[in-house]
Amino acid sequence: MDDGVEKFDLVIAGGGIVGATLACLLDGLDLRVALVERRLPDEGELPFRGSGLRFDARVSALNEASRQVLGEVGVWNGVRAVRCCDYREMRVWDAEGTGSIHFSAAALGAESLGTIVENSVVLAGLYERLRGQGNLTVVSPFTSAALENDGGGTTLVGDCGRRLRASLLVGADGGNSAVRRLAGMSNRERDYGQEAVVATVKTERSHEHTAWQRFLETGPLAFLPLAAAGDGGFRHSSIVWSTRPDEAEDLVQMPDGRFCARLAAAIEHRLGAVEWSDRRFRFPLRQRHANHYVKDNIVLAGDAAHTIHPLAGQGVNLGIRDVAVLAEELRNGLGAGRRLHDPVVLRRYERRRKGDNLGMMWTMGGLHRLFGPQPLPLRWLRNTGLGFVDRASPLKNFLARRAMGQHGRA
Ligand SMILES: Cc1cc2nc3c(=O)[nH]c(=O)nc-3n(C[C@H](O)[C@H](O)[C@H](O)COP(=O)(O)OP(=O)(O)OC[C@H]3O[C@@H](n4cnc5c(N)ncnc54)[C@H](O)[C@@H]3O)c2cc1C
């Protein structure tokens, strides 16, 4: 550092699951890397470190492909050792009729369909792993506030006044990406007209290592199974209830007892009564897709490039796949003597990821519309369709394998 500017080869803006995974994937490369994060949680804030039984309200359903990437960077075993829950079955049904579909890991010759993990458990594992990484500097707290591009590189300026210069800047700073905005990268955006209410709940009966999802007229309600609690039972689930904003506000504000009764009825008492609910949070749901993932020497990945409806729990899986491909292309490019920000290398990343991300986004958009309020003939059709897919094993298996990430390269 001379002129007050800290110099790196690559700066990753955003230290969420996607940004931190990329930092791990760049280990061993002859690059000076900085990982910039607005705020890292204090140890005391991590729910799994506390003595009382608390779960993080934010969880992710990690598919096999994501688990593999986390395994390759040496994080997955540590995550498993803390706590997580494999789900072996998935039951989806329509509140407006009789249509239902049942996925089972056994039918696919797999041990599980996916694993539900608290985001804070994954992040703690990633940062533990990054602690000893020689080519990495973690810069936090740091809030990206401005970008300066001088042709040869980009300088990311924090609101604290720190200046970080890099040949390549990766924006992995989430759906409201500051990098995307500051770089003037355009974005297509659509409001789903829904908010997601998330909370940890305890039910009367075991979740049976099953992910449950019921499509209500106002949106899908999912129960995602959590690890065994101190009492030895598998009775904690993380719920994601997508609904109209006015109902979401109501669900967050109402007394716990009323909420538990309403939730149990909404899932048709499949897990018996809901006995307890932790604090409830709500998130607006928007579909976003950056028109380009690359501009000069700036690249977007994860939610900064695309956000989708959480109904199939695929957001973070797509982001992990983005950075696995990006790291592979950078590695190949450097091996072939290309510069880090070579447009050929960056465009290859964009080409490889755009189709997959758009495909998933359209599928989620279609499901969201199909299961929204529909006239009677369409409701009949979707019920018949669900039943058809449930009986058509090859089609059902194809859908399940896609959700598990068993397609494409990377
Ligand atoms: C209710 C809900 C449920 C979901 N459930 C699932 C699921 O089951 N499975 C799944 O795969 N996905 C799920 N998702 C989606 C998933 O949470 C996201 O896709 C995932 O978190 C994206 O990771 P990311 O690292 O790209 O972004 P983020 O997790 O948003 O991380 C971005 C990071 O950048 C930092 N940052 C932001 N702005 C700045 C700035 N200006 N300066 C510095 N740092 C900054 C933030 O502090 C944050 O740490 C769900 C989403 C929602 C809303």
The ligand as a Gaussian input file, in Angstrom:
#p B3LYP/6-31G(d) Opt

LIG

0 1
 C      -37.042000     -16.847000       2.973000
 C      -35.960000     -17.429000       2.137000
 C      -35.702000     -18.798000       2.198000
 C      -34.687000     -19.369000       1.408000
 N      -34.472000     -20.707000       1.451000
 C      -33.510000     -21.265000       0.653000
 C      -33.247000     -22.682000       0.636000
 O      -33.873000     -23.479000       1.322000
 N      -32.272000     -23.149000      -0.186000
 C      -31.534000     -22.312000      -0.988000
 O      -30.685000     -22.787000      -1.735000
 N      -31.751000     -20.986000      -0.980000
 C      -32.709000     -20.443000      -0.188000
 N      -32.916000     -19.085000      -0.205000
 C      -32.056000     -18.245000      -1.027000
 C      -30.711000     -18.064000      -0.367000
 O      -30.856000     -17.575000       0.948000
 C      -29.877000     -17.107000      -1.189000
 O      -29.889000     -17.521000      -2.539000
 C      -28.437000     -17.090000      -0.692000
 O      -28.355000     -16.647000       0.642000
 C      -27.596000     -16.192000      -1.572000
 O      -26.272000     -16.167000      -1.087000
 P      -25.318000     -14.963000      -1.477000
 O      -24.035000     -15.242000      -0.750000
 O      -25.304000     -14.779000      -2.959000
 O      -26.036000     -13.663000      -0.905000
 P      -26.311000     -13.260000       0.612000
 O      -26.582000     -14.415000       1.467000
 O      -27.324000     -12.169000       0.561000
 O      -24.904000     -12.656000       1.082000
 C      -24.450000     -11.384000       0.624000
 C      -23.419000     -10.870000       1.617000
 O      -22.950000      -9.593000       1.163000
 C      -22.910000      -8.678000       2.235000
 N      -23.143000      -7.323000       1.704000
 C      -24.274000      -6.848000       1.145000
 N      -24.119000      -5.570000       0.764000
 C      -22.850000      -5.240000       1.090000
 C      -22.086000      -4.046000       0.956000
 N      -22.594000      -2.907000       0.402000
 N      -20.807000      -4.037000       1.395000
 C      -20.260000      -5.155000       1.958000
 N      -20.936000      -6.312000       2.107000
 C      -22.217000      -6.341000       1.677000
 C      -24.028000      -9.119000       3.175000
 O      -23.767000      -8.701000       4.512000
 C      -24.000000     -10.639000       3.010000
 O      -23.181000     -11.271000       3.955000
 C      -33.925000     -18.520000       0.561000
 C      -34.179000     -17.144000       0.514000
 C      -35.198000     -16.599000       1.285000
 C      -35.480000     -15.117000       1.208000

